[in-house]
Amino acid sequence: MLKIGLIGVGHLGKIHLKCIRLAREAYELVGIYDADAELAARVAAEFRVRAYPTAAELIADVEVVDVVTPTSTHFAVVKQALEGNCHVFVEKPLTETLEEARQLIELSQRTKRTVQVGHVERFNPALLALEGVSVRPYFIEAHRLAMFNPRGTDVSVVLDLMIHDLDIVLKLADDEVSDVRASGVAVLSETPDIVNARIEFRNGAVANLTASRVSLKNMRKVRLFQRDAYISLDLLEKESQVVRLYDAEATDVPERGQQFPLETPRGHRIIHVDQPPSGPVNAIQMELESLARSIREGKPAAVSIEDGYRALSLAQRISDAVADNQRRLHDPQA
Ligand code: NAD
């Protein structure tokens, strides 16, 4: 069992606390630390766990640090944990800037400590259900719409929400980004609250993403269009659907799912609609347990610090493209 300490016990930190307790075969919870000492004391009493007076004292007593503080503090807290020779789980996004992320990658390599980034959607049952399904999208459409919540508005909607889909898209497209176009509007906060981005990959695949935190309803959908299939993921409902086209004479049409005949300009076809089964999972517990496994087996993290860097780097390109677009809107001559 690995000794773990939690830094940051705000909204998400308290959920992490419960999940660490559930992951009892992987971790022994040693204590918590929060910059807000009153909050730390309250949470410590509620969860019957020790609240440390400083981060340094907690780090000295553990092997793994779980960082659930605001994004603007990730760099300093993760740096301190790595310098204290601890493995780290850090909530997404990895850091606020690419330079900070680069420094943490270098530090994790030097200290030989594992860092996992909390791109929790990788553990969404809708995505896990695609294991065994051949995914080679030509076109990806992602919508992540959320009702307004002042929490998280210290960063733009790209770093707050779209980054989840950027990580998924980078994983699924599995190629280098060749071009980025984006536009966005700051509606209620100081930074863009709604952003649309078009990402082109070197192999010609295109992803079109929309993220909003000023929506009247919540939606998290990713749709993948490929040569022989349409795959739809509902990350909120945690369901996926795979619609695949088969030749009328095909002998490999899966038994599970529904079949419909279809007349096409290329002759008879069969449409096969399947909902790959997805069991209920606690995604945060899973991601924390996955880090423990990586540490024990000396294997790379499921969502590595480099993955966190790639998502952040793409988020930065999108934010730059949004700023560029806004400049042109205000000054069409520019
Ligand atoms: P929050 O504001 O509710 O909680 C943050 C806590 O960190 C507060 O209690 C604050 O006192 C404490 N804190 C601030 N600076 C600190 C420091 N230097 N050292 C120790 N404690 C410090 O925020 P939250 O909503 O819990 O978000 C925390 C992180 O989780 C953010 O990075 C956010 O992007 C991420 N997040 C991820 C998801 C997800 O889906 N994976 C969802 C929400 C938030």
Residues whose N, C-alpha, C, O or C-beta is under 5 A from the ligand:
A	BS01	NAD	I7 G8 V9 G10 H11 L12 G13 Y33 D34 A35 D36 V68 T69 P70 T71 T73 E91 K92 P93 G118 V120 R151
